[in-house]
Amino acid sequence: FDSSNGMWSQVTPMSHKRTHFDCAVVEDKIYLCGDLDKNTLEVFDTKTQLFQTLKPMKFAKHSCAVAALDNYIYVAGGYCGEKDLPSNSVERYNIETNEWEEILSMATRRSNFSLVELKGKLYAIGGADYIVECYDPETNRWEFKPRLRSQNEIGEVTAVNFHNKIYVVEKQNFQAYDPKTNSWTVMQSLKDSIEGRCLVVFQNRLTVIGGRIFDPDSQTMKRSE
């Protein structure tokens, strides 16, 4: 999407079709990881408009979460193959050496969640009800943080780092985590209950893209425009 003219344009296709994947951005490159039956990792260079295939993960994963921190791409949780239970494993890719390594697993099995970098740490949010965990790469330890605030069973979440806070959207729920106070604040709810959407920072604003909206009249989920 080109914000200067408000137009969308098609870029170079990925090396293969993907579903249930995630991505992370490092400078001018986008790293894509995760698929139903493939363990591939590829990177899209926004300057050359080309994809490059990198060293694959050890196992094929889908519905996992991906985040960038320092010179690493972290891939956490998700499903490995046809296993019924999501994984709590975490591995990271070294951008400089093109190598993967396993690190300490999360305490909680997760899928369809968000992994967000904030002030040199990674936060695993959602995918396991209200539970939030934080990873410190300096100590190689995970620790629990205050849970998301919700009165109902938690759904799929999408989260971003914005102005040194983590903002989370889950259906109509909107809340923010402040590391200074180590607490969550419930924000004004979204107008519609949306699933399968993406929360991004665009032109210094939080923007919700895509997803499906529940239609109370038909009792069905419909694509949002």
C-alpha positions as CSV (number, residue, x, y, z in Angstrom):
1,F,0.0,0.0,0.0
2,D,1.4,3.4,-1.0
3,S,0.2,6.1,1.4
4,S,1.2,8.8,-1.0
5,N,-1.5,7.9,-3.5
6,G,-3.8,5.7,-1.4
7,M,-3.3,2.8,-3.8
8,W,-2.6,-0.9,-3.4
9,S,-0.3,-2.7,-5.9
10,Q,0.7,-6.4,-6.2
11,V,4.3,-7.3,-5.4
12,T,6.4,-10.3,-6.2
13,P,4.7,-13.6,-5.1
14,M,6.1,-15.7,-2.3
15,S,8.0,-18.8,-3.2
16,H,5.0,-20.9,-2.3
17,K,1.4,-20.5,-1.0
18,R,1.2,-20.1,2.8
19,T,-1.6,-20.2,5.4
20,H,-1.5,-19.8,9.2
21,F,1.8,-17.9,9.1
22,D,3.3,-14.9,10.7
23,C,6.0,-12.3,9.9
24,A,8.5,-9.9,11.4
25,V,10.2,-6.8,10.1
26,V,13.9,-6.0,10.4
27,E,14.8,-2.7,8.7
28,D,13.7,-3.0,5.1
29,K,13.1,-6.7,5.1
30,I,10.1,-8.8,6.0
31,Y,10.7,-12.4,7.3
32,L,7.8,-14.9,6.8
33,C,7.6,-18.1,8.7
34,G,5.1,-20.8,9.4
35,D,2.8,-23.0,7.2
36,L,0.5,-26.0,7.5
37,D,3.1,-28.5,6.1
38,K,6.3,-26.6,5.4
39,N,9.2,-25.4,7.6
40,T,10.5,-22.8,5.2
41,L,11.7,-19.3,6.1
42,E,11.8,-16.6,3.5
43,V,12.6,-12.9,3.4
44,F,11.2,-10.1,1.2
45,D,13.4,-7.2,0.5
46,T,11.3,-4.1,0.0
47,K,14.1,-2.4,-1.9
48,T,14.7,-5.0,-4.5
49,Q,11.1,-6.4,-4.4
50,L,12.5,-9.9,-4.3
51,F,12.0,-13.0,-2.0
52,Q,14.9,-15.1,-0.8
53,T,14.6,-18.5,0.8
54,L,16.6,-19.0,4.0
55,K,17.6,-21.9,6.1
56,P,14.4,-23.8,7.2
57,M,13.2,-24.4,10.7
58,K,13.7,-27.8,12.3
59,F,10.0,-28.6,12.2
60,A,7.1,-27.4,10.2
61,K,4.9,-25.1,12.3
62,H,1.6,-23.3,11.8
63,S,-0.4,-20.8,13.9
64,C,2.8,-19.8,15.5
65,A,3.9,-16.3,16.5
66,V,6.9,-14.5,15.0
67,A,8.9,-11.5,16.3
68,A,12.2,-9.7,15.7
69,L,14.6,-8.8,18.5
70,D,18.2,-7.6,17.9
71,N,19.6,-9.8,15.1
72,Y,17.2,-12.7,15.7
73,I,13.8,-13.8,14.4
74,Y,11.9,-15.7,17.1
75,V,9.3,-18.3,16.3
76,A,7.2,-19.5,19.3
77,G,4.3,-21.9,19.9
78,G,1.9,-23.1,17.2
79,Y,1.2,-26.6,16.0
80,C,3.8,-29.0,14.8
81,G,2.3,-31.1,12.0
82,E,-1.0,-32.8,12.9
83,K,-0.5,-32.7,16.7
84,D,-3.7,-31.9,18.6
85,L,-2.0,-29.8,21.3
86,P,-0.2,-26.5,20.5
87,S,3.5,-26.3,21.3
88,N,5.3,-24.2,23.9
89,S,8.7,-24.5,22.1
90,V,10.7,-21.5,20.9
91,E,13.5,-21.3,18.4
92,R,15.3,-18.3,16.9
93,Y,17.0,-17.6,13.6
94,N,20.3,-15.7,13.5
95,I,20.1,-13.2,10.7
96,E,23.9,-12.9,10.5
97,T,24.8,-16.6,10.5
98,N,21.7,-18.1,8.8
99,E,21.4,-20.6,11.6
100,W,18.6,-21.8,13.9
101,E,18.8,-22.6,17.6
102,E,16.3,-23.7,20.2
103,I,15.9,-21.6,23.4
104,L,14.0,-22.0,26.6
105,S,10.4,-23.0,26.0
106,M,7.4,-21.0,27.3
107,A,5.6,-22.3,30.3
108,T,2.4,-22.3,28.4
109,R,1.3,-24.0,25.2
110,R,0.0,-21.5,22.7
111,S,-1.4,-21.0,19.2
112,N,-2.9,-18.1,17.3
113,F,-1.3,-15.6,19.6
114,S,0.9,-12.5,19.4
115,L,4.6,-12.2,20.2
116,V,5.6,-8.6,20.7
117,E,8.9,-6.9,21.3
118,L,9.0,-4.2,24.0
119,K,12.1,-2.6,25.4
120,G,14.4,-5.6,24.6
121,K,12.0,-8.2,25.8
122,L,9.4,-10.5,24.1
123,Y,5.8,-10.7,25.3
124,A,3.7,-13.8,24.4
125,I,0.0,-12.7,24.6
126,G,-3.1,-14.8,24.1
127,G,-3.4,-18.3,22.7
128,A,-3.7,-19.6,26.2
129,D,-6.7,-17.8,27.6
130,Y,-5.6,-14.7,29.6
131,I,-2.0,-15.8,30.3
132,V,0.9,-13.4,29.4
133,E,4.6,-14.4,29.5
134,C,7.7,-12.2,29.1
135,Y,11.1,-13.5,27.8
136,D,14.3,-11.8,28.7
137,P,17.1,-12.8,26.2
138,E,19.8,-11.6,28.6
139,T,18.8,-14.2,31.3
140,N,17.1,-16.7,28.9
141,R,14.1,-16.8,31.2
142,W,10.3,-16.5,30.8
143,E,8.2,-15.0,33.6
144,F,4.5,-14.5,34.0
145,K,3.0,-11.0,33.7
146,P,-0.4,-9.8,34.7
147,R,-3.2,-11.5,32.7
148,L,-5.3,-9.8,30.1
149,R,-8.4,-8.3,31.5
150,S,-11.5,-10.1,30.1
151,Q,-14.7,-11.4,31.6
152,N,-15.2,-14.0,28.8
153,E,-13.1,-16.7,27.3
154,I,-10.3,-15.0,25.4
155,G,-10.3,-15.3,21.6
156,E,-7.6,-14.7,19.0
157,V,-5.5,-11.6,19.8
158,T,-3.5,-9.2,17.8
159,A,-1.0,-6.9,19.5
160,V,1.6,-4.2,18.6
161,N,4.2,-2.1,20.4
162,F,3.1,1.5,20.1
163,H,4.7,4.4,22.1
164,N,6.4,2.0,24.6
165,K,3.1,0.2,25.4
166,I,1.6,-3.0,24.1
167,Y,-1.9,-2.6,22.6
168,V,-4.1,-5.6,22.2
169,V,-7.3,-6.2,20.2
170,E,-9.4,-9.3,20.9
171,K,-12.9,-9.3,19.3
172,Q,-14.3,-5.9,20.5
173,N,-12.0,-5.7,23.5
174,F,-9.2,-3.2,23.4
175,Q,-6.6,-2.8,26.2
176,A,-3.0,-1.6,26.8
177,Y,-0.1,-2.9,28.9
178,D,2.3,-0.4,30.5
179,P,5.6,-1.9,31.5
180,K,6.2,1.0,33.9
181,T,3.2,0.0,36.1
182,N,3.2,-3.6,35.0
183,S,-0.6,-3.4,34.5
184,W,-3.3,-3.5,31.9
185,T,-5.8,-0.7,31.1
186,V,-9.1,-1.4,29.4
187,M,-9.6,1.1,26.5
188,Q,-12.7,2.1,24.7
189,S,-14.2,-1.0,22.9
190,L,-14.2,-1.4,19.2
191,K,-17.5,-0.7,17.4
192,D,-17.7,-4.3,16.0
193,S,-16.6,-7.7,17.3
194,I,-13.9,-8.7,14.8
195,E,-12.0,-12.0,14.5
196,G,-9.1,-12.8,12.2
197,R,-7.9,-9.2,12.0
198,C,-4.6,-7.5,12.2
199,L,-3.5,-4.5,14.3
200,V,-0.8,-2.3,12.8
201,V,0.8,1.0,13.4
202,F,0.3,3.3,10.3
203,Q,1.1,7.0,10.1
204,N,1.4,7.1,13.9
205,R,-2.0,5.6,14.5
206,L,-3.3,2.2,15.4
207,T,-5.2,0.6,12.6
208,V,-7.3,-2.5,12.5
209,I,-7.2,-4.3,9.2
210,G,-9.4,-7.1,7.8
211,G,-11.0,-9.9,9.8
212,R,-14.6,-11.0,10.1
213,I,-17.5,-9.3,11.8
214,F,-20.2,-11.1,13.6
215,D,-23.7,-10.3,12.2
216,P,-26.2,-10.6,15.0
217,D,-29.1,-10.7,12.5
218,S,-27.9,-13.7,10.6
219,Q,-25.8,-15.2,13.5
220,T,-22.9,-15.6,11.1
221,M,-19.4,-14.2,10.6
222,K,-19.0,-11.9,7.6
223,R,-15.9,-10.5,6.1
224,S,-15.2,-6.9,7.1
225,E,-14.7,-4.3,4.3
